[in-house]
Amino acid sequence: MMFGGVSFSVAFATALMVGAELVTASTQFARNIAFDSPSINHPFLAVPRRGPLDKRTVYTGPLFFSHGVASGDPYADSVILWTRAVPLDVNETTHLYEDKKPVCVAWEVWQDYACEERPRKIFSSGKTETSGDVDYTVKVEATGLEPFQTYYYKFAACDGSSESSSGRTKTIPAPDAWVDKVTFAVYSCANFAEGFYNAYGTPARKDKMDYVIFLGDYSYEYMEPSFLPGRTPMPFKETIQLVDYRIRIAMQRQDPDLSFNHANFPWFSVWDDHEVANNGWKDGSPEDSNMIKEGITWDQRKNNGLRAHFEWMPIRQVDSDDYFRIWRNFKFGKLVDLNMLDTRYYARDKGDDIPGAASPNRTMLGANQEKWLYDRFDESKNRGAIWNVMGNQVQFSNMNETAVSGEDLYYDGWMDYQAQRNRIMQNIIDRRQLNTVILTGDYHALWTAELTYPEKIKYNHLNGDGAIGVELATTSVSSYSGYGILKDKEYCQNISARVVADNEQVKWAEGFYRGYFVVEFTPQEMKADYFSMEVTERTDDEILAATWISEAGTNKFKRPFGKVKTGVLQTGLNPWAHRS
C-alpha cells in the first residue's frame, strides 16, 4: 500500500486491515492528548471520553485529514504528533459536533535510509481515538525514538482506506550528549488579516533550522477585514465561544506556508494574549464588552481560547498541579537549556499602570513559575549546560518608549513588573550564570539588546562590559509594525534611530519589515541571522537584515558589530539614554 507516495510497512498495513473488522475494548488505543486537560490535576478542563470502548461503536472507515500534520515538543526519545481526522460523512468546517462517536486513527513513525537496499525501520506505531468532542484533532506521543534523529510519520484510517500526507520531525539530543550545533527559527505574532505567512514558508523551504520556537500570538481574536485577497478571518466576529476559536485556528492552519512549516519542523510554542484576548491577564482583559453581550464570563472565554489552542497545537500536557500550565524545559545535550515561559495567563496580575510597576506584590510569572525558573538555572549550572535560553513572550529589557508611543515605558512588558524582573536579574548575577539569552516576541519589530542591571553592575555601552546576557527580539510574522500601522520605511527608520539613541542597551532596531530570525548555538558562540520580508504578497524574497554574535562566556554582543542592511545601528546616545 502506498502512503501518500511512501509505502506503509507491510506488517502495519496488514494490522490495519485485520483491525478494521472490529474494534473493541481489547484494542490497545494510545492516549489522544487532545482530550486531556492541560493540567493533569485539573480534570474539569479535560474533555470526557464517553464510556469504555466496548460499550461504544468505533468508526473505522475513511477519513479526511483536513489540516495536514504537525509535530512538537520533542524529547530525546519521543515527540508529539498531530493531525485532524474527520469521517468523510461529517462536515469538517462545522467545528462543533453533536455526534460524539469515537473515530479510530492509526499512525506510524519511521526512518528512511540513503541506501535503498536497507529496509525502512519502523520506530513507533499504534492506534488512537478522536471524536467531535475535540474537533476531531489527534495528538499522540510517539515513543521509542532515538536522540537527535530525523523521522518521518503519517496517520491513516484504521481500515487503511485513507491516509494523511507525510511529515518530518526530529528528536532533541540526550541531556548528557556533546552537541556541535543546534539551530532554531524564532517567530511570533501572526495576524492572518494583516499579511501573508512568508516568514513560515521561506526558511522551511530553504531548510534553515532544526526546530521552531514560537513565542505567542499564533492567532488573533479580532473581527478585522483585510485588504489582501483571501485574508479576512473567519468567523467574521470577535472570537469568544469555543467554536469561534476553533474556526479561526482551523482557517489559519490551511495556509500553505504555515502548513508546510508545521509538517517539516517540530515546534516549541507558548501562547501570549491574542490566543484569547488583547492584553489579557489571568483574571481578565481590557476588552470585554462583546464577551459580556454573549453572556460569557472571563474564565469561560479563557478556557475556550486555551482549550482550542491545546487541541490544535502539538504541545505536551505538563505534569503539574497548576492551572493551565504551559511553562516547560527542554535540554539539547549540554549545549542549550531552553526554558519556555508563560508571562500571560498562568499567573500574570493586572498591570498597565505606572504607579504599580514597582510593586513587590505584582507578578508576571507567579511564585511557582519563578521558583521553577531558578531551579532550572541551578540545574543548568550543575549539569554544565553552555547556553541558558528563555523563550519569553514580552519585552524584558527596560526601554524608553517615547519614540514609539509617547510613553516612557512599555507597560505590557516586564517594565510593569519591575520587582520580579529585578529578582530574575539578581538571581542570574548571584549564580554567576553565563550565556543567558532571552528570546522575545510581541513587539512587532526586530531589535537586539544587552541585558543590564546598572543598579548592581556598571554597564559600558561601548564595549558591553557589565552586561549579564543578551536579548533577541523577533518581529511579527505578519502583524502590523509596532512602530505604527502601515507606516512607510522612512518613518520607521526615524523611529528606529530614536529608539537606539534613547536606550544605551539597545544596539539595533528595525520596524518596517515583517520577518523572523534564525539563531544558531555552538559551544563557541551564538549567532542570530535576522531576516526581513514583505507580507503584502506571497514571496520567498528576503533580506538578511543583520547578524548578531555573542561569544560564549562574554555575556554581550561581539564587537565590532556587523553591517546592517536595514534598520539602524546604535552610534551616538541621547543624554537620558543611561538607564536599566
Backbone torsions as a table, in degrees:
resi	resn	phi	psi	omega
1	MET	NA	137.7	177.5
2	MET	-93.4	135.2	-176.3
3	PHE	-112.1	82.5	-178.1
4	GLY	61.0	37.5	-178.8
5	GLY	93.8	-8.7	177.4
6	VAL	-122.2	128.1	-175.3
7	SER	-67.3	128.2	169.8
8	PHE	-69.4	148.1	178.5
9	SER	-61.2	143.9	-177.7
10	VAL	-59.9	-43.4	-178.0
11	ALA	-62.6	-43.0	-178.2
12	PHE	-69.6	-39.9	178.3
13	ALA	-62.1	-40.5	178.0
14	THR	-64.0	-40.9	179.1
15	ALA	-62.9	-36.5	177.9
16	LEU	-64.3	-44.4	-179.2
17	MET	-61.0	-45.6	-179.4
18	VAL	-66.4	-43.1	-176.5
19	GLY	-71.0	-13.2	-177.1
20	ALA	-70.9	-24.7	-174.7
21	GLU	-70.0	-37.9	-176.2
22	LEU	-155.7	126.6	174.6
23	VAL	-118.5	118.0	-178.1
24	THR	-128.8	-170.4	-179.7
25	ALA	-63.7	-22.0	179.3
26	SER	-71.7	-19.0	176.1
27	THR	-67.3	131.3	-178.2
28	GLN	-85.2	95.2	178.7
29	PHE	-86.9	127.7	171.9
30	ALA	-73.2	157.8	-178.2
31	ARG	-71.9	129.0	171.0
32	ASN	-90.4	108.2	-173.1
33	ILE	-64.1	-21.3	-179.8
34	ALA	-60.7	-25.2	177.4
35	PHE	-75.6	-21.8	-169.6
36	ASP	-75.4	162.6	165.6
37	SER	-75.8	142.8	172.9
38	PRO	-59.2	-17.3	176.9
39	SER	-123.6	120.8	-173.3
40	ILE	-57.0	-39.3	-175.3
41	ASN	-91.8	16.4	170.8
42	HIS	-123.4	71.1	-173.1
43	PRO	-63.7	-19.9	-179.8
44	PHE	-65.7	-15.7	177.2
45	LEU	-86.9	-6.7	179.9
46	ALA	-84.2	162.7	172.4
47	VAL	-98.0	117.5	-174.0
48	PRO	-67.9	136.4	169.4
49	ARG	-76.2	144.9	-166.3
50	ARG	-96.8	67.7	175.6
51	GLY	88.3	167.6	-179.8
52	PRO	-65.7	151.3	-174.9
53	LEU	-61.8	-30.9	-178.0
54	ASP	-71.7	-9.0	176.7
55	LYS	-99.5	2.4	-176.9
56	ARG	-127.0	153.6	172.5
57	THR	-90.1	123.7	-176.4
58	VAL	-99.7	127.1	178.6
59	TYR	-74.9	127.8	179.7
60	THR	-122.6	12.9	-173.5
61	GLY	-85.8	-165.2	-176.3
62	PRO	-61.1	145.7	-177.9
63	LEU	-128.0	149.8	173.0
64	PHE	-105.8	114.9	178.3
65	PHE	-88.1	86.6	-162.7
66	SER	-73.3	-22.0	-173.0
67	HIS	-131.3	29.7	174.8
68	GLY	68.5	-148.2	-176.6
69	VAL	-136.4	162.6	178.4
70	ALA	-155.8	162.9	175.4
71	SER	-143.3	160.8	-178.8
72	GLY	-169.6	172.4	177.3
73	ASP	46.4	51.8	179.1
74	PRO	-69.2	144.4	165.8
75	TYR	-106.7	-176.4	178.7
76	ALA	-69.1	-23.2	-175.9
77	ASP	-125.5	6.8	-178.7
78	SER	-160.4	168.5	178.5
79	VAL	-155.9	151.5	175.6
80	ILE	-87.5	126.9	176.6
81	LEU	-108.7	142.7	-175.2
82	TRP	-132.1	144.6	166.0
83	THR	-157.1	178.3	170.8
84	ARG	-128.2	124.5	-172.3
85	ALA	-125.8	105.6	-173.5
86	VAL	-111.1	128.6	174.9
87	PRO	-55.4	145.7	-173.7
88	LEU	-62.9	-24.6	-178.9
89	ASP	-91.0	10.3	-179.9
90	VAL	-110.5	138.6	176.7
91	ASN	-72.4	109.5	-172.9
92	GLU	-73.3	-11.6	-177.7
93	THR	-91.2	-2.2	-175.0
94	THR	-73.3	-50.3	176.3
95	HIS	67.7	10.8	170.5
96	LEU	-149.1	117.3	-165.5
97	TYR	-127.5	139.4	173.6
98	GLU	-85.7	-31.3	179.0
99	ASP	-75.4	116.2	-176.7
100	LYS	-106.9	16.4	-177.4
101	LYS	-59.7	131.9	178.2
102	PRO	-66.9	145.0	-177.8
103	VAL	-119.0	130.6	-178.4
104	CYS	-86.6	128.5	179.9
105	VAL	-131.8	134.5	179.0
106	ALA	-110.6	157.1	175.6
107	TRP	-143.6	162.3	178.6
108	GLU	-149.5	140.1	178.1
109	VAL	-123.8	134.0	-176.0
110	TRP	-145.9	171.1	169.9
111	GLN	-119.7	138.7	172.0
112	ASP	-97.4	152.0	-177.7
113	TYR	-122.5	149.7	-179.0
114	ALA	-64.0	-33.8	178.5
115	CYS	-81.0	112.6	-175.0
116	GLU	-65.6	-22.9	-178.6
117	GLU	-77.8	-16.3	179.9
118	ARG	-83.4	126.2	-176.6
119	PRO	-67.1	147.9	177.9
120	ARG	-67.1	135.9	-177.7
121	LYS	-100.1	127.5	177.1
122	ILE	-89.9	124.0	-177.6
123	PHE	-101.3	-29.6	-176.9
124	SER	-155.7	138.8	176.3
125	SER	-157.8	163.0	179.0
126	GLY	168.7	-171.4	178.7
127	LYS	-130.0	151.4	174.9
128	THR	-144.5	177.5	177.5
129	GLU	-119.9	150.8	168.4
130	THR	-136.6	178.1	178.7
131	SER	-167.1	175.3	176.8
132	GLY	-62.9	-19.2	178.2
133	ASP	-56.9	-35.4	-177.6
134	VAL	-115.8	30.2	176.6
135	ASP	61.5	26.6	-179.8
136	TYR	60.6	24.6	174.8
137	THR	-81.3	153.8	-179.0
138	VAL	-131.5	127.5	174.4
139	LYS	-134.4	113.6	179.6
140	VAL	-124.8	152.0	173.7
141	GLU	-97.4	113.4	175.4
142	ALA	-84.6	117.8	-175.3
143	THR	-109.4	178.4	178.3
144	GLY	76.3	21.8	-178.2
145	LEU	-93.4	169.5	-179.1
146	GLU	-108.6	152.7	-173.6
147	PRO	-66.0	142.5	169.5
148	PHE	54.1	44.7	-179.0
149	GLN	-123.2	148.9	175.5
150	THR	-89.0	135.1	179.3
151	TYR	-131.4	160.4	174.4
152	TYR	-121.0	153.1	-175.1
153	TYR	-152.4	158.2	175.3
154	LYS	-151.3	163.9	172.4
155	PHE	-117.0	161.1	178.7
156	ALA	-152.4	155.8	167.4
157	ALA	-64.4	148.7	-175.0
158	CYS	-71.6	-12.4	173.5
159	ASP	-96.0	5.2	177.9
160	GLY	75.6	9.6	-172.6
161	SER	-83.2	-17.7	-179.5
162	SER	-151.8	154.5	-173.4
163	GLU	-140.7	153.4	175.4
164	SER	-83.2	171.8	167.2
165	SER	-68.5	165.0	179.5
166	SER	-88.7	154.0	175.5
167	GLY	-126.0	163.5	176.2
168	ARG	-123.5	139.0	178.5
169	THR	-142.3	178.7	-177.0
170	LYS	-152.6	131.4	174.2
171	THR	-76.9	165.8	177.0
172	ILE	-95.6	163.9	179.7
173	PRO	-65.1	157.8	173.0
174	ALA	-63.3	146.7	-173.9
175	PRO	-56.5	-31.6	-177.2
176	ASP	-97.9	10.3	-176.2
177	ALA	-80.4	148.8	170.7
178	TRP	-88.2	124.0	-173.9
179	VAL	-120.6	131.5	-178.6
180	ASP	-80.2	-32.6	-175.1
181	LYS	-163.9	142.7	169.7
182	VAL	-143.9	142.0	-170.4
183	THR	-131.4	136.7	179.7
184	PHE	-126.7	141.5	162.6
185	ALA	-93.9	135.3	-173.8
186	VAL	-118.9	128.3	-174.8
187	TYR	-133.1	162.6	164.1
188	SER	-163.4	163.1	164.1
189	CYS	61.6	87.0	-174.2
190	ALA	-121.8	73.2	177.8
191	ASN	-72.7	116.0	-175.5
192	PHE	-60.5	-38.6	-174.4
193	ALA	-72.1	-24.1	-167.2
194	GLU	-98.4	0.1	176.7
195	GLY	171.2	164.7	177.6
196	PHE	-80.6	156.1	-173.9
197	TYR	-89.1	49.6	-179.3
198	ASN	-61.9	-31.7	-178.2
199	ALA	-66.8	-25.7	174.4
200	TYR	-75.9	-45.0	-170.9
201	GLY	-76.7	-42.0	-172.2
202	THR	-62.8	-54.1	179.8
203	PRO	-67.4	-28.0	178.0
204	ALA	-67.0	-43.6	178.4
205	ARG	-67.1	-29.2	178.4
206	LYS	-88.2	-2.2	175.1
207	ASP	55.3	50.9	-172.8
208	LYS	-80.9	-19.5	-166.4
209	MET	-135.1	165.1	171.5
210	ASP	-87.1	-39.8	-172.3
211	TYR	-142.7	166.9	176.4
212	VAL	-117.2	135.3	169.9
213	ILE	-112.6	124.1	178.0
214	PHE	-116.6	128.5	-168.5
215	LEU	-107.0	20.0	171.0
216	GLY	112.8	162.8	-173.7
217	ASP	65.1	51.1	176.7
218	TYR	-67.7	-37.2	176.2
219	SER	-136.0	159.7	-177.9
220	TYR	-119.9	147.2	-174.5
221	GLU	-89.9	-6.0	-170.3
222	TYR	-67.0	150.1	162.1
223	MET	-90.5	98.7	-168.0
224	GLU	-136.6	112.9	174.9
225	PRO	-69.0	156.4	-179.8
226	SER	-121.4	143.8	174.6
227	PHE	-86.9	-1.3	179.2
228	LEU	-96.8	145.1	-176.8
229	PRO	-65.1	129.8	175.3
230	GLY	72.4	16.7	-175.1
231	ARG	-113.6	7.4	175.2
232	THR	-74.9	122.0	-172.7
233	PRO	-73.4	148.9	175.5
234	MET	-116.7	148.2	-6.2
235	PRO	-67.6	151.9	-177.2
236	PHE	-82.4	69.4	177.5
237	LYS	-162.3	166.9	173.1
238	GLU	-67.8	132.8	-178.0
239	THR	-76.3	124.5	-176.8
240	ILE	-136.8	-46.6	-179.7
241	GLN	-81.6	160.5	178.1
242	LEU	-56.3	-43.3	-179.1
243	VAL	-64.0	-33.0	177.7
244	ASP	-61.3	-49.4	-178.2
245	TYR	-64.9	-38.3	178.2
246	ARG	-63.5	-46.2	-179.4
247	ILE	-61.9	-41.5	-178.0
248	ARG	-64.2	-46.0	179.6
249	ILE	-67.1	-41.3	-179.4
250	ALA	-60.7	-40.1	178.0
251	MET	-61.1	-45.5	-179.8
252	GLN	-63.1	-39.6	-173.3
253	ARG	-70.0	-9.8	174.6
254	GLN	-88.9	-3.3	173.4
255	ASP	-62.8	130.1	-173.6
256	PRO	-64.9	-33.5	-179.9
257	ASP	-71.1	-43.7	177.8
258	LEU	-65.3	-43.5	-179.7
259	SER	-61.0	-41.7	-179.9
260	PHE	-65.6	-41.7	179.1
261	ASN	-62.6	-48.4	179.5
262	HIS	-58.9	-39.0	-175.6
263	ALA	-71.2	-18.8	-171.9
264	ASN	-115.3	-10.7	-177.4
265	PHE	-141.2	135.9	174.3
266	PRO	-74.5	141.8	-176.3
267	TRP	-107.0	144.4	162.9
268	PHE	-113.5	114.2	-171.4
269	SER	-133.5	153.7	170.6
270	VAL	-133.7	161.4	174.5
271	TRP	-92.7	160.1	167.2
272	ASP	-121.8	-144.4	-171.7
273	ASP	-79.6	-41.0	-168.8
274	HIS	-70.2	-13.8	172.0
275	GLU	-60.7	-19.3	173.8
276	VAL	-123.1	-67.1	-177.7
277	ALA	-160.0	150.0	-176.0
278	ASN	-57.1	132.6	176.6
279	ASN	55.9	33.3	179.1
280	GLY	-72.0	159.5	172.0
281	TRP	-136.9	-172.1	-171.4
282	LYS	-63.1	-28.8	-173.2
283	ASP	-114.9	8.0	-179.6
284	GLY	168.7	-173.4	179.6
285	SER	-150.8	147.3	179.4
286	PRO	-63.4	-25.2	-173.5
287	GLU	-107.4	93.3	-173.8
288	ASP	-128.5	8.2	-174.9
289	SER	-65.3	-43.0	179.6
290	ASN	-68.6	-34.7	176.6
291	MET	-61.2	-45.1	-180.0
292	ILE	-64.5	-40.1	178.7
293	LYS	-60.4	-32.2	-179.2
294	GLU	-89.2	4.8	175.5
295	GLY	72.2	29.4	-177.2
296	ILE	-111.5	134.0	174.4
297	THR	-81.5	167.1	178.4
298	TRP	-62.1	-44.0	-179.9
299	ASP	-60.3	-39.3	177.7
300	GLN	-64.7	-43.9	-179.1
301	ARG	-65.4	-44.4	179.0
302	LYS	-61.0	-43.8	178.0
303	ASN	-61.7	-37.8	178.6
304	ASN	-62.9	-49.8	-177.6
305	GLY	-64.8	-45.6	-177.4
306	LEU	-74.6	-30.6	175.1
307	ARG	-62.7	-47.6	179.4
308	ALA	-62.6	-40.7	179.6
309	HIS	-63.3	-43.2	-179.9
310	PHE	-64.6	-36.7	177.5
311	GLU	-65.0	-41.5	-168.5
312	TRP	-93.9	-11.2	-177.9
313	MET	-108.3	142.3	-179.0
314	PRO	-80.6	64.6	179.5
315	ILE	-113.6	151.3	-178.6
316	ARG	-78.7	156.1	163.7
317	GLN	-79.7	127.4	-178.0
318	VAL	-91.3	131.4	177.3
319	ASP	-69.5	109.6	-174.3
320	SER	-164.9	152.4	170.7
321	ASP	-84.5	0.0	-168.3
322	ASP	-95.4	146.0	-176.3
323	TYR	-69.2	121.8	176.4
324	PHE	49.9	45.0	177.6
325	ARG	-74.0	132.8	174.9
326	ILE	-126.4	-8.7	-179.8
327	TRP	-71.9	137.5	-172.4
328	ARG	-162.5	168.9	-171.1
329	ASN	-128.1	144.2	176.8
330	PHE	-134.9	138.1	-176.8
331	LYS	-115.1	118.3	-179.7
332	PHE	-101.5	77.7	-173.3
333	GLY	58.9	-147.3	175.3
334	LYS	-93.8	10.5	-176.9
335	LEU	-86.1	-49.8	-172.8
336	VAL	-136.9	133.0	164.1
337	ASP	-107.6	122.7	-178.0
338	LEU	-111.0	118.6	175.9
339	ASN	-109.6	111.0	178.7
340	MET	-91.2	118.6	-173.4
341	LEU	-99.6	160.6	169.2
342	ASP	-117.6	103.2	178.7
343	THR	-98.9	17.8	-172.1
344	ARG	-125.0	-68.5	-166.3
345	TYR	-108.1	-7.8	-179.9
346	TYR	-73.4	-50.6	-173.2
347	ALA	-146.2	2.0	-173.0
348	ARG	-59.6	128.4	173.8
349	ASP	-80.3	160.2	173.1
350	LYS	-62.9	135.8	-179.8
351	GLY	-133.8	-129.6	176.3
352	ASP	64.7	40.5	174.3
353	ASP	-150.7	147.6	-176.0
354	ILE	-71.9	-44.8	-175.3
355	PRO	-59.9	-34.6	-175.6
356	GLY	-90.9	0.0	-172.6
357	ALA	-61.5	-33.9	-177.4
358	ALA	-93.6	5.3	-177.5
359	SER	-63.0	128.3	178.4
360	PRO	-69.3	-14.9	-178.7
361	ASN	-89.5	-14.2	-178.2
362	ARG	-80.3	135.7	-174.8
363	THR	-130.9	143.4	172.3
364	MET	-97.4	-40.8	-175.1
365	LEU	-97.7	-28.5	-168.8
366	GLY	86.1	158.0	-175.5
367	ALA	-64.2	-40.2	-176.8
368	ASN	-65.8	-45.8	-179.1
369	GLN	-68.3	-36.8	178.5
370	GLU	-62.6	-46.8	177.9
371	LYS	-62.1	-42.0	177.4
372	TRP	-57.3	-41.6	-179.1
373	LEU	-63.8	-44.4	179.0
374	TYR	-65.5	-35.6	175.2
375	ASP	-62.6	-37.1	178.1
376	ARG	-69.2	-36.3	174.4
377	PHE	-56.6	-48.2	-178.9
378	ASP	-63.7	-43.6	179.9
379	GLU	-61.0	-42.8	-179.7
380	SER	-62.1	-44.3	179.8
381	LYS	-66.0	-41.8	-176.9
382	ASN	-66.9	-31.5	-177.8
383	ARG	-95.0	-1.0	173.5
384	GLY	79.0	29.5	176.0
385	ALA	-67.6	142.8	-175.8
386	ILE	-82.6	-49.6	-175.3
387	TRP	-111.2	132.7	178.1
388	ASN	-111.5	109.3	-169.9
389	VAL	-115.4	133.5	176.6
390	MET	-114.4	118.8	171.8
391	GLY	-86.3	109.9	-164.5
392	ASN	-130.3	132.8	-173.5
393	GLN	-70.7	-41.3	-166.4
394	VAL	-121.7	161.7	-174.0
395	GLN	-54.9	123.7	-178.9
396	PHE	-92.3	-42.4	-178.1
397	SER	-65.9	139.4	170.8
398	ASN	-70.5	122.5	-177.7
399	MET	-133.3	135.0	171.4
400	ASN	-69.9	116.4	-173.1
401	GLU	-101.1	10.8	-173.8
402	THR	-55.8	-39.8	-178.3
403	ALA	-65.6	-27.6	-175.1
404	VAL	-90.6	-50.1	-170.7
405	SER	-123.5	-7.7	-173.6
406	GLY	85.3	-8.6	177.4
407	GLU	-95.2	147.2	-178.9
408	ASP	-64.5	-40.2	-178.4
409	LEU	-132.8	157.7	178.8
410	TYR	-93.9	105.1	-167.4
411	TYR	-89.4	5.8	169.3
412	ASP	-90.7	-5.2	178.8
413	GLY	-102.0	-161.3	-176.3
414	TRP	-67.3	-16.5	-179.8
415	MET	-61.3	-24.0	180.0
416	ASP	-88.3	3.5	-177.7
417	TYR	-136.1	54.5	-168.2
418	GLN	-62.1	-39.8	-175.3
419	ALA	-63.6	-45.3	179.4
420	GLN	-68.8	-38.8	176.3
421	ARG	-58.7	-45.8	-178.9
422	ASN	-64.7	-35.0	177.3
423	ARG	-64.2	-39.5	177.8
424	ILE	-63.2	-45.2	178.7
425	MET	-61.2	-42.2	-179.1
426	GLN	-65.0	-38.2	178.4
427	ASN	-66.1	-35.6	175.2
428	ILE	-63.9	-43.2	-180.0
429	ILE	-66.3	-47.5	-176.9
430	ASP	-60.3	-35.0	-179.7
431	ARG	-84.9	-3.2	-174.9
432	ARG	51.2	44.0	-175.8
433	GLN	-74.1	128.4	179.6
434	LEU	-98.6	155.5	167.5
435	ASN	61.8	45.0	173.7
436	THR	-80.5	127.8	178.1
437	VAL	-128.4	121.5	176.2
438	ILE	-103.7	124.9	176.1
439	LEU	-99.9	128.7	-169.9
440	THR	-128.9	139.8	175.1
441	GLY	-114.5	-150.4	168.5
442	ASP	75.6	-32.0	-162.3
443	TYR	-85.0	-17.4	179.7
444	HIS	62.4	32.8	173.8
445	ALA	-154.4	150.2	174.3
446	LEU	-86.0	135.4	171.0
447	TRP	-161.4	162.2	175.8
448	THR	-130.2	145.5	-180.0
449	ALA	-147.1	153.1	170.1
450	GLU	-95.6	138.2	-178.6
451	LEU	-77.5	121.8	-175.9
452	THR	-129.4	148.6	175.5
453	TYR	-140.3	71.1	-169.9
454	PRO	-64.9	-17.5	174.2
455	GLU	-65.1	-22.6	-179.4
456	LYS	-112.3	-37.1	-177.8
457	ILE	-134.1	124.0	179.1
458	LYS	-63.8	136.4	-177.2
459	TYR	-114.2	133.8	175.9
460	ASN	-108.1	109.8	-173.9
461	HIS	-70.6	-17.4	-177.8
462	LEU	-78.4	-45.0	-178.2
463	ASN	-109.3	-4.9	176.5
464	GLY	82.8	-0.3	179.1
465	ASP	-61.6	138.2	-177.6
466	GLY	98.2	-12.5	175.4
467	ALA	-71.4	147.8	179.9
468	ILE	-115.2	13.6	178.7
469	GLY	158.8	-173.1	-179.5
470	VAL	-132.8	155.5	176.3
471	GLU	-123.8	130.2	178.4
472	LEU	-114.9	118.4	-179.4
473	ALA	-107.2	128.0	176.0
474	THR	-93.6	148.7	173.9
475	THR	-79.7	-172.5	178.9
476	SER	-81.8	154.6	170.2
477	VAL	-63.6	-43.1	-174.8
478	SER	-148.9	-18.8	-175.0
479	SER	-64.5	150.1	-176.2
480	TYR	-54.9	154.3	-176.9
481	SER	-55.9	142.7	173.4
482	GLY	-68.2	-11.8	179.4
483	TYR	-92.3	2.2	177.8
484	GLY	135.2	145.1	-176.6
485	ILE	-71.0	123.9	174.0
486	LEU	55.8	37.5	175.2
487	LYS	-81.9	153.4	-178.2
488	ASP	-82.6	172.5	-173.7
489	LYS	-64.3	-41.0	-179.1
490	GLU	-61.4	-42.8	178.7
491	TYR	-60.1	-46.2	-177.9
492	CYS	-68.1	-35.6	176.3
493	GLN	-63.2	-39.3	178.5
494	ASN	-64.5	-41.0	177.0
495	ILE	-63.6	-44.5	179.0
496	SER	-57.8	-42.9	-179.3
497	ALA	-61.8	-39.9	179.3
498	ARG	-70.2	-38.2	-179.7
499	VAL	-61.1	-46.8	-177.5
500	VAL	-73.6	-24.2	176.6
501	ALA	-80.6	-25.4	-178.5
502	ASP	-87.2	-11.9	-172.7
503	ASN	-135.3	110.5	-174.7
504	GLU	-63.8	-25.8	-176.2
505	GLN	-87.1	-14.1	-178.9
506	VAL	-88.2	120.0	-171.7
507	LYS	-97.8	-20.1	-178.0
508	TRP	-162.5	146.1	177.4
509	ALA	-147.6	144.6	177.6
510	GLU	-148.2	124.4	-173.1
511	GLY	-126.3	5.2	-176.9
512	PHE	-87.4	-45.6	-173.6
513	TYR	-88.1	163.0	167.6
514	ARG	-96.7	174.5	178.8
515	GLY	158.3	-143.4	-172.6
516	TYR	-170.8	174.6	167.1
517	PHE	-135.1	156.9	175.5
518	VAL	-113.5	122.1	-178.4
519	VAL	-113.6	128.5	-178.3
520	GLU	-114.4	129.0	177.6
521	PHE	-110.9	131.4	170.3
522	THR	-129.0	169.6	176.4
523	PRO	-61.0	-21.7	-175.9
524	GLN	-93.5	-33.0	-172.8
525	GLU	-161.5	162.5	167.8
526	MET	-109.0	130.5	178.2
527	LYS	-125.1	126.7	179.7
528	ALA	-117.2	117.0	174.5
529	ASP	-98.2	118.8	-179.7
530	TYR	-95.8	131.2	-177.8
531	PHE	-119.6	134.3	179.7
532	SER	-112.6	142.7	-173.8
533	MET	-144.7	154.6	166.9
534	GLU	-84.1	153.0	-179.3
535	VAL	-129.1	9.1	-178.8
536	THR	-84.8	-5.8	173.4
537	GLU	-152.3	159.7	177.6
538	ARG	-74.2	127.4	-178.7
539	THR	-160.0	151.8	171.7
540	ASP	-98.9	2.4	179.0
541	ASP	-67.9	136.6	178.9
542	GLU	-151.4	159.5	178.5
543	ILE	-114.2	127.9	169.2
544	LEU	-75.3	93.3	-169.5
545	ALA	-70.2	-38.8	-177.7
546	ALA	-167.5	156.2	172.8
547	THR	-126.3	130.0	-179.2
548	TRP	-122.0	135.1	-176.6
549	ILE	-125.3	136.7	169.7
550	SER	-125.1	121.3	179.8
551	GLU	-80.1	140.6	-177.8
552	ALA	-56.6	133.8	178.0
553	GLY	90.3	-5.6	-176.0
554	THR	-98.7	-26.4	-179.6
555	ASN	61.9	24.5	-179.2
556	LYS	-154.3	173.5	177.4
557	PHE	-81.2	145.7	179.4
558	LYS	-67.8	135.0	174.2
559	ARG	-104.2	151.1	-9.4
560	PRO	-71.9	153.9	178.4
561	PHE	-66.6	150.6	177.2
562	GLY	-75.4	168.9	177.5
563	LYS	-70.4	150.6	176.1
564	VAL	-118.1	146.9	-179.1
565	LYS	-97.1	-15.2	173.8
566	THR	-155.2	162.5	-172.8
567	GLY	82.1	-174.3	-173.0
568	VAL	-130.3	127.8	172.3
569	LEU	-81.2	149.5	175.5
570	GLN	-70.0	132.6	172.6
571	THR	-126.8	-90.8	177.6
572	GLY	-84.3	159.8	179.7
573	LEU	-118.5	148.9	168.8
574	ASN	-76.0	155.9	-175.4
575	PRO	-58.8	-27.4	-176.1
576	TRP	-90.8	9.6	-172.3
577	ALA	-77.4	-13.0	-174.4
578	HIS	-87.4	102.2	-180.0
579	ARG	-158.7	175.3	179.4
580	SER	-84.5	NA	NA
